[in-house]
Amino acid sequence: MIKTIYIVDDDDAVRASLHSLLSLQNDMVVRSFRSGDAFLQDIEELEPGVVLLDFHMPGSTGLDVLQQLKARGGFAPVILTGQGNVSLAVRAMQAGALDFIEKPYEAELLLQVVGNAFAKLERNNEASARVEAAKARIDRLSPRETDVLKGLIEGRSNKVIAYELDISPRTVEIYRANLMDKLDVRSLSEALRIAFAAGLFPEGS
C-alpha cells in the first residue's frame, strides 16, 4: 500500500531534511508545503495521509491547520515543535495531533512516530469502513423493520413491540425475519452489533 506523507513547514532546511529522510522509505510518497495556507489550499484534492506539521508558521498556524484536519478526518497529524516547547505540544495534542517531535529531530524517533501515525490512520480507515458497511445494511430496512429492530434493541418482546406498533405479534415476527434476512445475519446479537456499529441507536440511548 502506498503511504502518503505531507511536510508542512516554512523552514526550507527542515523541509529538505525531512524530504530526504522520508524519501528513502519504501512505498512512501512525500509532498512538501512551505506554509499552512498552501497545504489548506490543496487539501480538497489530497489523499489521506500523515501530516508533519510545524507549529509556528506565518499565516495559518499549526493549530489552525489542526482544526481543519480534525473537522475533515482522513489525516494523522504529527506536530513539529522547538525543543522544550512541551506546553505547545500539549496544546497541539489537545487540538487533535497524534504525537509531537522536537526539533532538531532524531531520525530514528521520527520514523517510529511516523510509523505509529500510519498504523493509527489505517485502524481509523478500517473502523470507518466497518461503520459505512453497517450503515449500508441498515439502509436496506423499511421504516417498520427499523421500528421492530429498535424494539428488539431495547429488549422488548414481540408481543410488546406488536402492542406499541399497533400490529399483530405475527406481523412482528415477519418483520423480524425480514430484517434478519436483509441484514444477512442469523442471530439477534449479530443484528444488534450491526445496528450499534451503524450508530443507529447509540449505547446509553
Disulfide bonds with the S-S distance in Angstrom:
none
